[in-house]
Amino acid sequence: MMEIYIGLDWSKSLVCAFVAMGGKTRRLRLPRTVEGIERLLQVAGADPTQPLRAVIEQGDRQFAELLHARGVLVHVVDPKKAKRFAESLCSSRAKDDWRDARMLCELAASERHRGPQYEPTSPHMETLELLSRAYEGTVVKRTRVINQLRAHLRQTSPALEASLKDFTSKYAMALISLAPSWQHGARVSEGRWEEFCNKHRLRGAKREGLRLAMAKAWRPAARSVLAPVALVIRALVEELRLLHRKALQLQRALEQHMANDPTAMVLRSVDGLGLHISTALVEAGIGKLDGPRDAVAVATSAAPVTIQSGNSRWVVRRTSTSKTAAKAAFALGAQAIRRLVWAKAMYRAARERGQTHGTAVRRVARSLLRVLRALIRNGQRYDEALYIRRLQARGVPWALTIQLPPAGAPLAQQAP
């Protein structure tokens, strides 16, 4: 049975297709629409006895799902992998859309290089990714606005900026709007300040400290500058208020969506694994049990890469992963070191062997990911004492240094 191979190089509105049918090839330039896909299948001669196998680069899941829905065997490849494959075919570095499409077509014909077949995302995972991306983007915007506010306040009222730790609290946003500069703060009457404190329930030393900070003298600004300063700072406060409200709404929606996820329930049984780390691990595929044991560690940069040439050998951090997934794995390792006794002992042993802080944290993360995968596979909850006993039974040196309490007693927290 002859397969038809298709390489698709897509852009914002167009798709360059290179079709290989037996010994014949054909080039097509099509719109990136449903009609364009129908035209491609018509030219390729869609036939149940001649399966179509297409390769596209990552970045357009909807286009991949449209092809899959029409019976095309789709493979989605990493752009860096496609670039390396192209360099192995030609070293001239010549590049255009048709060359890229032809290279992807040859990649489709190579069973070794094209990778696993694409499977559509479930509605649950699609919703999770949508909410997670929206929440992450909103938090980034909120942080940017907070940094802008702090930068402005350092110029207009540095004492107030230093006294406010959480800019997302209601009283902090209201106070910044009330006194965008120390000159505005000095003009606030006692009656208005009393009303403000009663509304936001400010009492005692905190109330007195904020009163002094908002009016503490600094570089005086001209009267003509005070109005624009107040306008800019109050506009940033309004933007921060909207972003914070949106972030809270998205966080609640994410919590509700993850509440009944069986994989997330197992993850939350580990102390320190909150909503955001659990969400990132579920997105990385920790619930998929049909792949290699370290598949999630590879996807999250927790598993290193070995480079060896002759007698030289290096172990370096894996960089061809999602930055969000890599941050989640690092946070996982850091939380484990803070909360779990065996992780502290493992981290301490790695540091004593000369490993850097980052390497030791990722090493802990990789071990914990293996534990979590086993728990999900067996449908069990995390039991730290049981895991430590198994490590000690295997004779792991750093685990033998852990003193287990009597049965039923909590594990003592040891310093990292």
N, C-alpha and C positions, 0 to 999 in steps of 0.2 A: 504494500500500500504506500503510495507516494504522498509525502507531506508537502504542503506549500508553506514556504517561510516568508515572513513579512517583517521588515525593519521599519519602524515608525519614528521619525524625528519630528516632534511636535513643537510648535511655538504658540504664541498667544491666540492666533486665529487660524493658522494653517498647519497642515500635516504633510510632510514629505514622506512618501511610502515607496519602498523598494521591495518588489515582489519577485521571488524566485520560484518558478514552477518547472521542476525537472531541469532541463538544460536551458530554459528560457527565462529571461528577466524582463521586468517592466518597471518604469518609474512613473509615479503619479503625484500630483500636487493637489490636495483636497482641502476643503474647509473643515475645521475642527468642530463638526456638527454631526447629528444623527444621519443627515442626508449624506455627508461625506463618508461615514462608515458604510452605509448601504452601497454607495458607489464603489468603495474599495472591495467589498464582498462580491459584488457583481463582476468586477474586472478579474478578481482572483478566481472566480468560478466556484463559489461555495457549493460543496457537495459532501454529503455524509461519508462517502468513501474516500474523500481526500481532505483530511483535517488541516485546518489553517493554524499555524503557530506563529505568533507575533511577539516581538520584543520591543518594549518602550522603556524610556528612562523614568526614574522616580519623579514625582511632582504633580501628576495629574491622575488621581485615583478615579475620578468620575469617568474619564476617557477609558481607563482600563476596565471599569465595570461595564461600560457600554459595549466594549468588544467582547467581554466574557458573556454577557447576556445574549449575544448573537452566535454563541457556539465557538468562538475563537479561543484557542489555547494561549493564554497571555502569560508572559514572563516580564516582571518589572525588575530592572537592574539598577544598581547604584551608578550614578554618572561617573564616579571615579573609576569604577570597575570597567565601564564601557570605554573610558579614555585609555586605560592601560591596555585593554584588548586591541583598540585601534592602533596604539603605538607598537604592539607586537606584530601587526600586519604591515605597517608602513612607518618608516622613521623620518619621513620628509616633513612631518608636522603640518602638511597641507590639510585644510579643513573647510568644509562647506556643508550645507544641509544634505545634499545628495550623498556625499561621502559618509556622513554620519548615518544616514538611513541604510546605506549599503553595508556599513560595518555592523549595524544592529541586525541586519538580515543574516549576515554570516555568523553572528553570535547566536541567533536563533537556531541555526543548523548545528551548533556545537552543544551536544548534550552536557558536556562537562562544564561549560562556561555559562550557560543561560540560567542556571539556578532553578529553584523550585517553581512550580506553576502557581500563578496568582489565584487566590481564593477571595471572594468578596467579603467585605467586613460585615459582621453581624450588626443589626440595628442597635444592640446594647453597646457594642464597642464604638460604633459611629457616634452615638450620643455622648459616650464617655469622652471621646477625643474632642468632640465639638465643645463640650462644657469645659474640659481641661484647658484647651487652647484659649478659649475666651477668657477664662479666669486668669491664666498666666499672663496674657496680654494686658488685661486690666490692671493687674498688680504691677507690671512693669511701668505702665503709664502713671499709676498712682505714685510709685516710687520716684519717677522722674519729676512729677509736680512737687513732691515733698522736698526734693533736693533743690529745686528752683526757689521754693519758699524759704528754705534755710539760707540759701545764698543771698536773697534779698534782705532777710532779717539781720544777717551778719553786718550788712551795710547800714541798716536803719535803726536796729535795736538789738545789739548782740547779747545783752543780758537776758532779754526775753527769749531769744533763740536758744540760749544755753539752758534755760530753766524748763523748757518744754521738751519732754522726752518723746511723747507720742503725739504726732501732729494729726492723727486721725481721730482723736477723741473729740467729742462735741465741744467741750469747754475750750480746748486748744484752738480749734478753728474759729470759734466765736471771739476768743480773746485776740487772735491775730487780726480779725476784721475790726475789732474795737480799737486796737492800738497798733496799726501797721508800722509806726515809727515811735521812737521814744518821745518825740514832741507831741504826737497824738495822745500817747499814754499819760503824759504830764497834764494834759488838759481834761482828762476824765474826772468829773466831779465825784465827791464822796457818795452822793446819793445814787448816781448812776452805777458806781462801783458796788455799792451795797446791793442794788437790784440785780446786778450781774452775778454776784457771789451767791445770792439766795436762789437764783434761777438754776445755777449749775452746782449748787451744794458745796461750795468751797468754804472750808473752815480752817481755823487754827493757823499753824505755821505755813502751810501751803498758800493760804490766802494772803498772808502778809508778804511772803516771799515773791509771789507774782505781782503784787502791788508795787513793791520796790523795783522789781526787774523791768516792768513795763514803762516806768518813768525814769529809769536811771540814765543820766545825761551821757550823751555820746556826741559825735561830730554833728553840729547843728546844720540843718539844711535850709536853703532859702524857702521862703513862704510859697514862691511860685513852683517849687519842686514838690512840696508836700502833697498837693492834690494828685499829680500823676503817680507818685509813689503809692498812695493809698489806692488809687484805681487799679494799678497793676497787681498789688498784693491781694486785694479783695477779689479780683477776678481769678487769681490762682486758688484762693480759698474756696470759691464756688466750684471751680473745676475739681478740686480735691474732694469736696463734699459729694459731688455727683459720682466720681470714680469710686469712692469708698462705698457708697450705697450700692453701686453696680457690683462691686467685688463681693460684698456680703450676700447679695441675691444669687450670684453665680456659685458662691461657696455652699449656700443652702441647697441649691439645686443639685450640686455635685454630691453632697452628703446624702440626699434623698435617693439619688440614682445608685450610689454605691452601698446603700444600707442593706440590700438583700443579695448582693453579689457574694456567692459562696467563697470565691477566691479571696476577696477583700476581707471577709470575716475571719479566715485563717490568718491572714497577714496582721490583722488588728489584734490577734491574740498575743503578739510579741510586743513587749513593752517598748514604747518609743516610736512605733510605726503608726504615724497619724494618717490623715486623709490624703495629703499630697504625695507622700512617699508611696503609699498603697496604690494610689491612682496611677502614678508613673510606672510602677512595677506591673500592674495589670495591663497597661498599654504596651509595655515591652514584651508581653507574652508569657509571663510567669505561669499562667494557667494552662499553657499548651504543654502537654506531657509527652508528645510524640517525637520531639526533637532531642538533640544531645543534652547531656546533663548541664553543661555550661552555656547553653544557647542564650539565656538571659544575661549571664555575665559578659558574654561577648557583645550583646546588643547594648549593654549599659557601660561598657568600658571598664568593668571590674576585672575582666580577664586580660592579662598582659599579652604582648607580642614578643616572640623570641626571634632575634636576628643573629644568624651565625654564618661566618665565612672563615674557612680554614681553621685556625686555632682560636679565633676571636669569637666571642659570644656575648650578646647584650640582651637584656630583657627590658623592654620599654613599654610605656603606656599606649594602649590602643586608642587611636584618634578617629578612626572612620566610623563614628557612632553619633547618634543624636546628642547634642549638647544638653538638652533637657533630661534625657535618660542618664547621661553620665553624671550630671549634678545630683539626680535622685539616688544613684548608686553610692556616690560619695556621702550624701546625707545619711543613707542607710547605714554605712559603715561607721560614721561619726556618732549616730544615735546609739548604735549597738555598743560602741566603746564606752559611752556614758552610762548605759542602762544594764548591760549584760555582763555577768562576772567572767564568763569564758572569753568574751570578746576583749575585755580589758587585759586578761592574761595573754591572749594571742597577740594583741597589739604590743604589749610590753616586750614579749619575746622577739617579735619582728624588729623592734627598734634596737634591742640589744645586739641583734645580728647585723646592724648597720643599715637597715632599710630606712628610707626617708619616711616622713610622716604620711605623705600622700600614698606611697606604695603600701604602707602598713594598713592604712584605712581601707584601701581597695581590696587588700588581701582578706581583711575581716568581712567586707561586703560580699566577696565571692563565696566565702564559707557559709555565710548566713543565707545567701541565695540558694545554695545547695540544700540547706536545711529546710527552707521554705518550700522548695520544690517537692521534697520528700513528704512534708506535711500535707501539701495540697494533693499529692498523689494518693496518700493513705487516708485522707479525710480526717486528720488529727489536729489537735490544738498544740501549741508550743508548750513544752515542759523543759525548763532550763536544767533542773537537777538531773533529769533522765539523760539529757544530752551530755552533760558533763561526766556522768558515770560511764557512758559509752566511750567517750574520749579517753577516760582513764583506763578503761578495760583494754583499749587498743594500745596503751602505753605511750600516748602523746606526751612528750616531755613537759611542755608548758601547762598542760591540763593536770599533771600530777602535783603541781604546786598549789592547786585550789583545794581549800579545806571545805568539805561539804558538811552542813549542819545535820543534826538528827532529822529523821523523816518527819515531815509536816512543818518544820521550822523554815522561815524565809532565808534565802541566801544573803549573806553579808555582802554589802557593796565594798569592793576593794578599790583603792586608788589606782588610776591608770599609770 
